[in-house]
Amino acid sequence: MNKLVSIAALSLTVAATGNAAAEQLKPEEQILTRQAGYTFMSWNMGKIKANLEGDFSQQQVAAAANAIAGIANSGMGALYGPGTDKDIGDVKTRVKPELFTEQEEVGKVARNFIQAANNMAEVASMAESQDDVKAAFGELGESCKACHDKFRKD
Amino acid sequence: MNKLVSIAALSLTVAATGNAAAEQLKPEEQILTRQAGYTFMSWNMGKIKANLEGDFSQQQVAAAANAIAGIANSGMGALYGPGTDKDIGDVKTRVKPELFTEQEEVGKVARNFIQAANNMAEVASMAESQDDVKAAFGELGESCKACHDKFRKD
């Protein structure tokens, strides 16, 4: 009996750690971690923008696009767990309540964003000039904005 | 003459935005952005660790490894610009002064880290079990720790 209980407990532990993306972090840590992801993507968007407005370094644009795609594909949905819909003490969030209820629309903007990030990374990997990445960068920016408009408070 | 001045000004602007990685951000923004990168990598390291200790999802491990590699290769050195060696108001940094003087050693730990992150992403992309990624993950963790030990205050 004791052995059975232990095995059951172990299985529960394994299941819990297997779904570690969300479970391991407290709600306030989830908020801070998703914000970290957006901050880092924003820096890289800024670098790409500067490369489109000034000198063009394919290497820098590709590296920035890869960072964005890597973050976009990392499963950030797990950082919107229960309790992360409101400020927690000093940890503020601008997320709108709609993000936690409009699952279909959230899925759509998330898929569009990931697709645009992947396309940007692919285009950047073989870009020879600014013209080669302008459209992909515009689409990526639009996919960011679509989510901000719908699910982020001003 | 006016035209010449305009062209000179434009060239300066282009040169400045071309090296946008560092120039665009204020020192406090550089500190917050590099910390965002480390926070996001740490979350993904935690996910890989959980996959090694519990159920193994190759897809989750590969996605986490790609996020880390994308961030590692994004040129974070640009976030250690002048004025980022000390706290700035509420923006605290644990960086040691040595990071700004021991260029050779910094280059070494940075190259080791990027190499370990790239290796982890490659290994994870074709891993069939935990055993396939354990060594690469261990090396990646060591490469993080090497920099923390040398260049981060406790």
HADDOCK unambig.tbl for C-alpha pairs under 7 A between the chains (distance, minus, plus):
assign (segid A and resid 14 and name CA) (segid B and resid 54 and name CA) 4.63 0.50 0.50
assign (segid A and resid 14 and name CA) (segid B and resid 55 and name CA) 6.14 0.50 0.50
assign (segid A and resid 15 and name CA) (segid B and resid 55 and name CA) 6.75 0.50 0.50
assign (segid A and resid 17 and name CA) (segid B and resid 50 and name CA) 5.38 0.50 0.50
assign (segid A and resid 17 and name CA) (segid B and resid 54 and name CA) 5.51 0.50 0.50
assign (segid A and resid 18 and name CA) (segid B and resid 50 and name CA) 6.23 0.50 0.50
assign (segid A and resid 18 and name CA) (segid B and resid 51 and name CA) 5.80 0.50 0.50
assign (segid A and resid 18 and name CA) (segid B and resid 54 and name CA) 5.09 0.50 0.50
assign (segid A and resid 18 and name CA) (segid B and resid 55 and name CA) 4.58 0.50 0.50
assign (segid A and resid 18 and name CA) (segid B and resid 56 and name CA) 6.80 0.50 0.50
assign (segid A and resid 20 and name CA) (segid B and resid 47 and name CA) 5.93 0.50 0.50
assign (segid A and resid 20 and name CA) (segid B and resid 50 and name CA) 6.01 0.50 0.50
assign (segid A and resid 21 and name CA) (segid B and resid 47 and name CA) 5.68 0.50 0.50
assign (segid A and resid 33 and name CA) (segid B and resid 39 and name CA) 6.34 0.50 0.50
assign (segid A and resid 33 and name CA) (segid B and resid 40 and name CA) 5.97 0.50 0.50
assign (segid A and resid 36 and name CA) (segid B and resid 36 and name CA) 4.22 0.50 0.50
assign (segid A and resid 36 and name CA) (segid B and resid 37 and name CA) 6.68 0.50 0.50
assign (segid A and resid 36 and name CA) (segid B and resid 39 and name CA) 6.45 0.50 0.50
assign (segid A and resid 36 and name CA) (segid B and resid 40 and name CA) 6.02 0.50 0.50
assign (segid A and resid 37 and name CA) (segid B and resid 36 and name CA) 6.67 0.50 0.50
assign (segid A and resid 37 and name CA) (segid B and resid 40 and name CA) 5.87 0.50 0.50
assign (segid A and resid 39 and name CA) (segid B and resid 33 and name CA) 6.34 0.50 0.50
assign (segid A and resid 39 and name CA) (segid B and resid 36 and name CA) 6.45 0.50 0.50
assign (segid A and resid 40 and name CA) (segid B and resid 33 and name CA) 5.96 0.50 0.50
assign (segid A and resid 40 and name CA) (segid B and resid 36 and name CA) 6.01 0.50 0.50
assign (segid A and resid 40 and name CA) (segid B and resid 37 and name CA) 5.87 0.50 0.50
assign (segid A and resid 47 and name CA) (segid B and resid 20 and name CA) 5.93 0.50 0.50
assign (segid A and resid 47 and name CA) (segid B and resid 21 and name CA) 5.72 0.50 0.50
assign (segid A and resid 50 and name CA) (segid B and resid 17 and name CA) 5.32 0.50 0.50
assign (segid A and resid 50 and name CA) (segid B and resid 18 and name CA) 6.18 0.50 0.50
assign (segid A and resid 50 and name CA) (segid B and resid 20 and name CA) 6.02 0.50 0.50
assign (segid A and resid 51 and name CA) (segid B and resid 18 and name CA) 5.85 0.50 0.50
assign (segid A and resid 54 and name CA) (segid B and resid 14 and name CA) 4.55 0.50 0.50
assign (segid A and resid 54 and name CA) (segid B and resid 15 and name CA) 6.89 0.50 0.50
assign (segid A and resid 54 and name CA) (segid B and resid 17 and name CA) 5.51 0.50 0.50
assign (segid A and resid 54 and name CA) (segid B and resid 18 and name CA) 5.00 0.50 0.50
assign (segid A and resid 55 and name CA) (segid B and resid 14 and name CA) 6.29 0.50 0.50
assign (segid A and resid 55 and name CA) (segid B and resid 15 and name CA) 6.85 0.50 0.50
assign (segid A and resid 55 and name CA) (segid B and resid 18 and name CA) 4.61 0.50 0.50
assign (segid A and resid 56 and name CA) (segid B and resid 18 and name CA) 6.90 0.50 0.50
assign (segid A and resid 63 and name CA) (segid B and resid 73 and name CA) 6.28 0.50 0.50
assign (segid A and resid 63 and name CA) (segid B and resid 74 and name CA) 5.18 0.50 0.50
assign (segid A and resid 64 and name CA) (segid B and resid 74 and name CA) 5.64 0.50 0.50
assign (segid A and resid 66 and name CA) (segid B and resid 70 and name CA) 5.27 0.50 0.50
assign (segid A and resid 67 and name CA) (segid B and resid 67 and name CA) 6.65 0.50 0.50
assign (segid A and resid 67 and name CA) (segid B and resid 70 and name CA) 3.90 0.50 0.50
assign (segid A and resid 67 and name CA) (segid B and resid 71 and name CA) 4.99 0.50 0.50
assign (segid A and resid 67 and name CA) (segid B and resid 74 and name CA) 6.18 0.50 0.50
assign (segid A and resid 70 and name CA) (segid B and resid 66 and name CA) 5.27 0.50 0.50
assign (segid A and resid 70 and name CA) (segid B and resid 67 and name CA) 3.89 0.50 0.50
assign (segid A and resid 70 and name CA) (segid B and resid 70 and name CA) 5.51 0.50 0.50
assign (segid A and resid 71 and name CA) (segid B and resid 67 and name CA) 4.99 0.50 0.50
assign (segid A and resid 73 and name CA) (segid B and resid 63 and name CA) 6.27 0.50 0.50
assign (segid A and resid 74 and name CA) (segid B and resid 63 and name CA) 5.19 0.50 0.50
assign (segid A and resid 74 and name CA) (segid B and resid 64 and name CA) 5.64 0.50 0.50
assign (segid A and resid 74 and name CA) (segid B and resid 67 and name CA) 6.18 0.50 0.50
